Amino acid sequence: MQTNSLMKIVSYNIQYGFGQDGNNDLSRIADEIKTADIIALQEIERFWERTGMVDQVLELTQLLPEYHWVFGANLDMDASFKDDNNHLVNRRRQFGTMIMSRFPILSSRNFPLPKFGTLTQHSIQQGILEAVIDLGKGPIRFYSVHLSHLCSETRLPQVEAMQEIFRKAPSEGGAWCGGHPDPDAGWTEGNLPPMPHEMILLGDMNFDNKSPEYTHLTGPFTRKYGRLYNLEGLIDAWVASGKNENEGSTYPGGPRIDHCFMSSSLRDKIKSVWVDESAKGSDHWPLWIEMNL
């Protein structure tokens, strides 16, 4: 009989390494999250002038070399140049999300989310990164996401798109499924990748529990009965751990806008949830979840 093991999960919007002191330091970020088993990151970039034209994905993987990882580029633009020999160096200026895991990442997908085309306000392409992770006792889908900062009206279409992704995933199957008429063609190398029903969503969602987006993801709130979670829906890990829905903050002076939502079937596995307010590596604080898995 297998016994439960404690797993630590963290979600962190790292603001491309700029901390509360104004210094850019990815090593500080790595120190703040290095005890986690699963890491969901937001606001990682590659080849931007403001961060010294470094590849932050490469740097993070070097700082945390024991992790499997996937990166999802949502902003992707040209940053190529000609070297001293006039040879083209193809390079992409990217901005996106990342998932790191001490366990194998069996497959991943990155989905663009609806973007509102603004005339004067800054609006960027955003997306949600999926990773199917083999935890040893079975796979779970993990997602890292960063939603629009503008308003509920720009986030609601993103939330609706995410829910459709979540709903369709199990019936779509893994990265590949079925067989192949020519087994020697190489299309079915390795084991059949799974697409599990159970999932965990992590990220900077830019909404609090009083927003319509929160209700859309979890369920309606009633004065008499409280939040009406659905048997097949998502629960807020913060609340499931015993904390008050109206309490908590994930950045200095602000509300709880970084969240962990998960399949309701995982509710009894949650041990504790907390925000590390001692972290200084970003304008956000990391959100931690401990689970018995």
C-alpha positions in Angstrom: 0.0 0.0 0.0 1.4 3.4 -1.0 1.7 6.1 1.6 1.1 9.8 0.9 4.1 12.0 0.4 4.2 15.8 1.0 4.5 17.9 -2.1 5.3 21.6 -2.2 4.0 23.7 -5.0 4.7 27.4 -5.6 3.3 30.1 -7.9 5.3 33.2 -8.4 5.0 36.2 -10.7 8.7 37.2 -10.7 8.4 40.5 -12.6 11.4 39.4 -14.8 13.6 39.5 -11.7 13.0 43.1 -10.5 12.6 43.0 -6.8 11.1 45.4 -4.3 14.4 47.1 -4.0 14.6 47.8 -7.7 17.4 45.4 -8.3 17.3 42.7 -11.0 18.4 39.4 -9.5 17.2 36.0 -10.7 19.5 34.2 -8.2 17.4 35.7 -5.4 14.3 34.4 -7.1 15.8 30.9 -7.3 16.7 31.0 -3.6 13.1 31.9 -2.7 11.6 28.9 -4.6 14.3 26.2 -4.5 12.5 24.0 -1.9 9.4 23.5 -4.2 8.7 20.3 -6.0 6.5 22.1 -8.7 7.1 25.7 -9.7 4.8 27.9 -11.8 6.3 31.1 -12.9 5.0 34.2 -14.7 6.7 37.2 -16.3 9.9 35.5 -17.6 11.6 37.1 -20.5 14.3 36.5 -23.1 16.5 39.1 -24.8 14.9 42.3 -23.5 17.0 45.5 -23.1 15.6 46.2 -19.6 17.1 42.9 -18.3 20.4 43.1 -20.1 19.4 41.1 -23.2 19.9 37.8 -21.3 18.0 34.6 -21.8 16.2 34.4 -18.4 14.9 30.9 -19.2 18.4 29.6 -19.6 19.6 31.5 -16.5 16.8 30.0 -14.4 17.5 26.5 -15.6 21.1 26.9 -14.7 20.3 28.3 -11.2 17.8 25.4 -10.7 19.5 22.5 -12.6 17.6 19.6 -10.9 14.3 20.6 -12.4 12.5 19.5 -15.6 11.1 22.6 -17.3 8.9 24.0 -20.1 8.5 27.6 -21.2 5.6 29.1 -23.0 6.3 32.3 -25.0 3.2 34.5 -25.4 4.9 37.6 -26.6 7.3 36.6 -29.4 9.0 39.3 -31.5 12.1 39.6 -33.6 15.4 40.4 -31.8 17.8 39.1 -34.5 21.0 40.9 -35.4 24.1 40.5 -37.6 27.3 39.5 -35.9 30.8 40.9 -36.6 31.1 38.6 -39.6 27.7 39.9 -40.9 26.1 36.5 -40.2 22.5 36.5 -39.1 21.9 35.6 -35.5 18.2 34.6 -35.2 17.0 35.6 -31.8 13.4 36.1 -30.4 12.4 38.6 -27.8 10.0 36.7 -25.7 7.8 37.0 -22.6 5.8 34.3 -21.0 5.3 31.6 -18.3 7.2 28.6 -17.1 6.7 25.4 -15.2 9.5 23.6 -13.4 9.2 20.2 -11.8 11.3 17.7 -9.9 9.2 15.1 -11.6 9.2 14.3 -15.4 7.1 16.6 -17.5 5.5 14.1 -19.9 4.1 16.6 -22.4 3.2 20.3 -22.6 1.1 22.7 -24.7 0.9 26.5 -24.7 -2.4 28.2 -25.6 -2.8 31.9 -26.6 -5.7 33.6 -24.8 -8.1 36.2 -26.2 -6.4 39.6 -26.5 -8.2 43.0 -26.4 -6.8 45.4 -29.0 -6.4 48.7 -27.2 -5.9 52.1 -28.9 -3.7 53.8 -26.2 -3.5 51.5 -23.2 -0.8 48.8 -23.1 -2.3 45.4 -24.0 -0.1 42.2 -24.5 -0.7 38.8 -25.9 -1.2 36.4 -22.9 -1.5 32.6 -22.7 -1.7 29.5 -20.5 1.0 26.9 -20.3 0.0 23.2 -19.7 2.3 20.5 -18.3 1.3 16.9 -17.7 3.6 15.8 -14.9 4.2 12.3 -13.7 4.1 12.4 -9.9 5.0 8.8 -9.5 1.5 7.8 -8.3 -0.2 9.1 -11.4 -0.1 12.2 -13.6 -1.8 15.6 -13.0 -2.2 18.5 -15.4 -0.6 21.7 -14.1 -1.2 25.1 -15.7 0.7 28.4 -15.3 -1.1 31.6 -16.4 -0.9 35.4 -16.3 -4.2 37.2 -17.2 -4.9 40.7 -18.4 -4.2 43.5 -16.0 -6.7 45.9 -17.6 -10.2 45.0 -16.4 -12.8 42.2 -15.8 -14.1 42.7 -19.4 -10.7 41.8 -20.8 -10.2 38.9 -18.4 -13.6 37.2 -18.7 -13.0 36.0 -22.3 -9.7 34.6 -21.1 -11.3 32.8 -18.3 -13.9 31.4 -20.6 -11.2 30.2 -23.0 -9.3 28.5 -20.2 -12.4 26.7 -19.0 -12.9 25.3 -22.6 -9.3 24.2 -22.6 -9.8 22.4 -19.2 -13.0 20.8 -20.3 -11.7 19.5 -23.7 -8.3 18.2 -22.5 -9.2 14.7 -21.3 -11.3 13.9 -24.4 -8.6 15.2 -26.7 -6.1 12.8 -25.2 -2.4 13.1 -24.7 0.2 14.6 -27.0 -0.5 11.7 -29.2 -3.0 8.9 -28.9 -4.2 5.8 -30.8 -1.9 3.8 -32.9 -0.3 4.2 -36.4 -0.7 2.1 -39.5 3.1 1.8 -39.7 4.5 1.0 -36.3 8.1 1.4 -37.6 7.5 5.0 -38.8 8.6 6.4 -35.4 5.4 8.3 -34.6 4.7 6.2 -31.5 8.0 6.4 -29.8 7.9 6.2 -26.0 4.9 5.5 -23.9 1.4 6.7 -24.7 1.3 10.2 -23.1 -1.7 10.6 -20.7 -4.1 13.5 -20.4 -5.5 13.2 -16.8 -8.8 14.6 -15.5 -7.3 16.1 -12.4 -5.6 19.5 -12.7 -4.1 22.4 -10.8 -4.2 26.0 -12.1 -1.6 28.5 -10.8 -0.8 32.0 -11.6 -1.2 35.8 -11.5 -4.8 36.2 -12.5 -5.2 39.9 -11.7 -8.6 39.4 -10.0 -9.7 38.9 -6.4 -12.5 36.8 -4.9 -15.1 39.5 -5.4 -14.7 39.6 -9.2 -16.9 37.9 -11.7 -13.9 36.0 -13.0 -13.5 34.3 -9.6 -17.1 33.3 -9.6 -16.9 32.1 -13.2 -14.0 29.7 -12.2 -15.4 28.5 -8.9 -19.1 29.1 -8.4 -21.7 31.6 -7.3 -21.6 33.1 -3.8 -24.8 33.0 -1.6 -25.3 34.9 1.6 -26.9 32.0 3.3 -24.8 29.1 2.0 -21.5 30.6 1.0 -19.6 29.7 -2.1 -21.3 27.0 -4.2 -18.5 24.9 -5.5 -19.4 22.3 -8.2 -18.5 18.6 -7.8 -16.9 18.7 -11.3 -15.5 22.2 -11.0 -12.5 24.0 -9.5 -11.9 24.9 -5.9 -9.8 27.7 -4.4 -7.0 25.9 -2.5 -6.7 28.9 -0.2 -10.2 28.4 1.0 -10.0 24.6 1.0 -7.1 24.9 3.4 -9.3 26.6 5.9 -8.6 30.2 5.2 -11.2 33.0 4.8 -12.0 33.7 1.2 -11.9 37.5 1.9 -8.4 37.4 3.5 -4.9 37.3 2.1 -2.7 39.4 -0.1 -0.2 38.4 -2.7 1.6 41.7 -3.2 2.4 44.6 -0.8 -0.7 46.7 -0.1 -2.9 44.7 -2.5 -5.5 41.9 -2.5 -5.1 38.2 -3.2 -4.7 38.1 -7.0 -2.3 35.2 -7.3 -4.3 32.0 -7.0 -4.2 28.2 -7.0 -7.4 26.5 -8.2 -7.7 22.8 -8.6 -10.0 19.9 -9.3 -12.5 19.5 -6.5 -11.4 15.8 -6.2 -8.1 17.0 -4.8 -9.6 19.0 -2.0 -8.8 16.5 0.8 -5.2 16.3 -0.3 -4.5 20.0 0.6 -2.5 20.4 3.8 -1.7 24.1 3.9 -1.5 27.3 1.8 0.4 30.4 2.6 2.0 33.5 1.1 5.7 34.1 1.7 5.7 37.8 2.6 9.4 37.7 3.4 10.2 37.3 -0.3 11.8 40.4 -1.9 12.6 39.2 -5.4 9.5 40.6 -7.2 6.6 43.0 -6.8 4.5 40.0 -5.9 4.9 37.4 -3.2 5.1 33.7 -3.9 2.0 31.6 -3.1 2.8 28.2 -1.6 0.7 25.0 -1.4 1.5 21.9 0.5 -0.4 18.7 -0.5 -0.4 15.0 0.4 -0.1 13.3 -3.0 
